[in-house]
Amino acid sequence: MEFQLVLTTCPDEQIANTIAQHIVSEKLAACVNILPKITSVYHWQGEMQCDNEVQLLIKTSSEKFTLLNARINELHPYDVVEVIALNIQQGDNHYLNWIREYLK
């Protein structure tokens, strides 16, 4: 099993919590860290934006990515949702085994 860290941002903590609870309870992710109060600077619809957002750090497997991505997009209010997967090259065997067992 290959493991991934998936990143997405949310407009507020309520939406972040809702998404996190759904994807963990549905076994699309083993764990989600919610980092409040980040600042995102980006260009959108012809204008520079600077918004407060909430960052989700989602631990999952590459096998779950397609379903996870679809579910995040279903639950998310943004028109274009940031969903970026980073492959985990190394990690503690106990932790990776825990992810593996939970996602079965």
C-alpha positions in Angstrom: 0.0 0.0 0.0 1.3 3.5 -0.9 0.5 6.3 1.5 -0.4 9.9 0.8 -0.7 13.2 2.5 -3.6 15.1 0.9 -3.9 18.8 1.4 -7.1 20.9 1.1 -8.2 24.2 2.4 -11.6 25.2 3.8 -13.2 28.6 4.4 -13.9 27.9 8.1 -13.5 25.4 10.9 -17.1 24.2 10.8 -16.7 23.1 7.1 -13.2 21.7 7.9 -14.6 19.6 10.8 -17.6 18.4 8.7 -15.3 17.2 5.9 -12.8 15.6 8.3 -15.5 13.7 10.2 -17.1 12.4 7.0 -13.9 11.2 5.4 -12.6 9.5 8.5 -15.9 7.8 9.4 -16.2 6.7 5.7 -12.6 5.2 5.9 -11.4 7.4 3.1 -8.7 8.8 5.5 -7.2 7.4 8.7 -6.5 10.9 10.3 -7.1 14.5 9.5 -5.2 17.4 11.1 -7.0 20.7 11.1 -4.8 23.8 11.1 -6.9 26.9 11.7 -6.1 30.5 10.7 -3.8 30.2 7.7 -3.6 33.0 5.2 -3.9 32.1 1.5 -2.8 34.6 -1.1 -3.9 33.7 -4.7 -5.2 35.1 -7.9 -8.9 34.4 -8.7 -11.2 35.7 -11.4 -8.8 38.5 -12.3 -8.1 39.8 -8.8 -5.6 39.2 -6.1 -7.2 37.5 -3.0 -5.9 37.3 0.6 -8.2 35.1 2.7 -8.2 33.4 6.1 -8.7 29.6 5.6 -8.3 26.3 7.5 -5.8 23.7 6.2 -6.6 20.0 6.3 -3.7 17.5 6.4 -5.3 14.2 5.4 -3.5 10.8 5.8 -4.7 8.2 3.4 -3.6 5.7 0.8 -3.2 6.3 -2.9 -5.9 3.6 -3.5 -8.4 5.9 -1.7 -7.5 9.1 -3.6 -10.2 9.0 -6.3 -13.0 8.4 -3.8 -11.5 10.9 -1.3 -11.2 13.6 -3.9 -14.8 13.1 -5.1 -16.1 13.2 -1.5 -14.2 16.3 -0.6 -15.6 18.0 -3.7 -19.2 16.9 -2.8 -18.9 18.4 0.7 -16.9 21.5 -0.2 -18.5 24.9 -0.9 -15.7 26.2 -3.3 -16.2 26.1 -7.0 -12.6 25.0 -7.4 -11.4 22.9 -4.5 -7.7 22.5 -3.8 -7.0 18.8 -3.4 -3.3 18.0 -3.7 -1.8 14.6 -2.9 1.8 14.1 -1.8 3.3 10.6 -1.8 4.7 9.7 1.6 8.2 8.3 0.9 9.0 7.2 4.4 7.4 7.0 7.8 7.3 5.2 11.1 6.3 1.6 10.5 3.9 1.6 13.5 2.1 4.7 12.2 1.9 3.5 8.6 0.7 0.1 9.7 -2.1 1.8 11.7 -3.1 3.7 8.6 -3.1 0.5 6.6 -5.3 -1.4 9.2 -7.8 1.4 9.5 -8.3 1.9 5.8 -9.0 -1.8 5.2 
